[in-house]
Amino acid sequence: MPKPALDQLIASGEKIAMLTCYDATFAKLSAAAGVDVLLVGDSLGMVLQGAESTLQVTMQDMIYHTRCVAAGAPDSLIMSDMPFGSYEHSQQLALENAQLLVAAGADIVKIEGGGDMVNTARYLVEHGIAVCSHLGFTPQSVAQLGGYKIQGKTDASAQQILQDATAMSNAGVCMVLLEMVPAALAKQVTTSIAIPTIGIGAGVDCSGQVLVIQDLLGIYNGSAHKKPSEYKAPRFAKNFLCETNNIQQAVTHYVQAVKNKTFPAAEHSY
């Protein structure tokens, strides 16, 4: 079966179900459960490597895990994060690194931030790379943002996110991921741009949703050096495994909940 084109997903009118994935086993399982896009996220720094943030993740890490996911789900759409330091300082370096991820099996690469990153996104698109723009809370900028905080709460910051999303859409990116922004803002962005939005902690009105699979299964309990009791799951996380006691069914239920718009509910949104 050929890979589904993103425009076919959008044209269907269904919500897009995206899920992080880091290996062949879960790639195969997620594809069978109906996940539309597999995200090889730099979140692997936390959920696989035990780090506090995504900042230690390397290009080598991303290439390796992209290859693993592509091996397990060769017919799925695969998005891979460009890790910290791989695209911010040089458009040519960004292109070279994006090409490495595509060679490893990625169909789309994701970069964080607006502003100057609009020109980088446009450069990648002009050179044949499909790009997703990540706006709102951007984990690679956690230090500058002062921790894991909701973005777009003030009029000025909300307007900036809307402007960045519009600029990214005009630059030719194929989708915008909105993380930890008020649901009303996410809805405004979604109705204002011609490309789909993917939400995480951004309300039910985005074109689709994404979760980290460890959050979906309720098995992540913080960085390696901290006690599990010190960890508090983010508001947008939901444990689908406790409803099913079966991993395959948990992922299937997540996909169904996204498609029928019962996830995220109000308690998972800001």
Secondary structure, DSSP 8 states (H G I E B T S, - for coil): -----HHHHHHTT--EEEEE--SHHHHHHHHHTT-SEEEE-TTHHHHTT--SSSTT--HHHHHHHHHHHHHH-TTSEEEEE--TTSSSS-HHHHHHHHHHHHHHT-SEEEEE-STTHHHHHHHHHHTT--EEEEEES-GGGHHHHTSS-----SHHHHHHHHHHHHHHHHHT-SEEEEES--HHHHHHHHHHSSS-EEEESS-TTSSEEEE-HHHHHT---S-TTS-GGG----TT----GGGTS-HHHHHHHHHHHHHTT-SS-GGG--
